[in-house]
Amino acid sequence: MVNSKSKAHCIFCELPPDRIIASGSSCVVIRDAYPVTPEHVLIISKRHVADYFRLTKTEMNDLHRMVRRQQSRIKREDPSVTGFNIGVNSGLSAGQTIFHVHIHLIPRRDGDVVEPRGGVRGVIPSRQQY
């Protein structure tokens, strides 16, 4: 369980309103500050919880509805988008650096990397190609 001190110093609990581009009952959306590709967004739980697996069913459903809404918006606004990576880092060993649940929605375009095969498997580069 996350203590109140962690919440008090959480950048996602202190988002300025002008960073928020969409909102649901359990989540908000912002553009990633260090985007992997143009239009990379984060879908962030409104409740301060560190572990994706501790979301309630209602929160999880709301976050995933927002993923779909953002995917539709991005495709509508940028027809060069031909695919997406969706990712959640859960835990230090998985690369999580901000301990507040957020889902990365990363638009992909033909030719944005030489060989996209393996996608998210690239978190361990030697396992990406198979």
N, C-alpha and C positions, 0 to 999 in steps of 0.2 A: 504494500500500500504506500502510496506517495504521501509524504508529510506536507504540512502547510508551507514549510520553508521552501520546498521544491516548487510548489505552486507559485509562491510569491516571486520567484526568480525565473519563471517560465516565460520565454519570449512569445509563445503561442497563447498564453493567458493575458498578455498585455499588448495584443495587436492594435495598432491604431486603426480606427474605422476606415480610413482612406485606402488601406491595403486590402480590405475585404471586397471581393468582386461578386460573391454570391453567398447566400445563407440558407440553411435548412433548419429544421427544428432542433437538430442535434449537432450541426456542423457549420463551418464556414469554409470558404474557398479563397485562397490567395495565390498570386503568381509566385513561383519559387524564386527566392533571392539569388540563387546560383543555378539557373536553368540548364538542364542537360540539352534540351532543344527549345526552340521558340514555342511559346504557349504551355510550357511545363507548369502545372499547377499542383497545389497541395490541398487536399480535402482534410480538414482538421476538426477533430472532436471538440465540441464546446466544453464538455466536461473535462477537467484535468484528470487524465488517466494515462499512465505511461505505457501500458501493455495492451496491444491490439486485442489480445485474447481475454481481456477483462472488460471489454465493451459489453453493454447489454445488447440483447437481440434487437431492441428498438433502435439503439444507436447504430449498430452495425447495418441494419436495413436502411436507415437514413443516409449514412455515409455512402453506401453502395448505390442508392438512388441518385445521389449527387454526382458520383463518378459517371453514371450514365448520362446525366444531364450535361455535365461538362464535356464529355466525349462528343455528344451531339452538337453542342455549341461550337466546339473547336473545329469539327469537320465542316460545319456549315460556314464558319468564318474563314477557314483555310482549306481549300480543296486539294492542296498539295499533300495533306496528311493522308497516309495510306495505311497506318497501323498505330498501335499504342502499346506501351509497356505500363503495367500497373504494379506498383510495389509498395510494400510495407516492411520497414526494418523494425524487428521486434527483439530487443535485447542488445547489449553491448557487443557480443560476439557476432551479431548479424549486421553490425555497422550503425546501429541507432545512436545518434548524437544528441537529439532533442527528445527528452523523455516525456513526450506528450503525443498521443496517437495522431498520426497523419498518414494519408495515403498519397503516394506520388502518382500522378497521371501524366505520362510523358508521351507526347505525340511523336510519331516516327514518319519519315518520308523516304521514298525510294532513293537509294544512294547516299543516305546520311552517314552510313558506315560502309566499309568495303564488303564485309561479310556479316549480315545480321543474324545468321542462323545460330540458334542457341539462346538468343535474347537474354533474359534475366539470368540464365545459367552463367553469364559472364561475370557474376560476382566472384566466382572462382575461375579466373581466366583459363586455367588448364582443363576445365570441365565444360567450357562453352561449346567447343566443336565436338561433335560425336558422329 
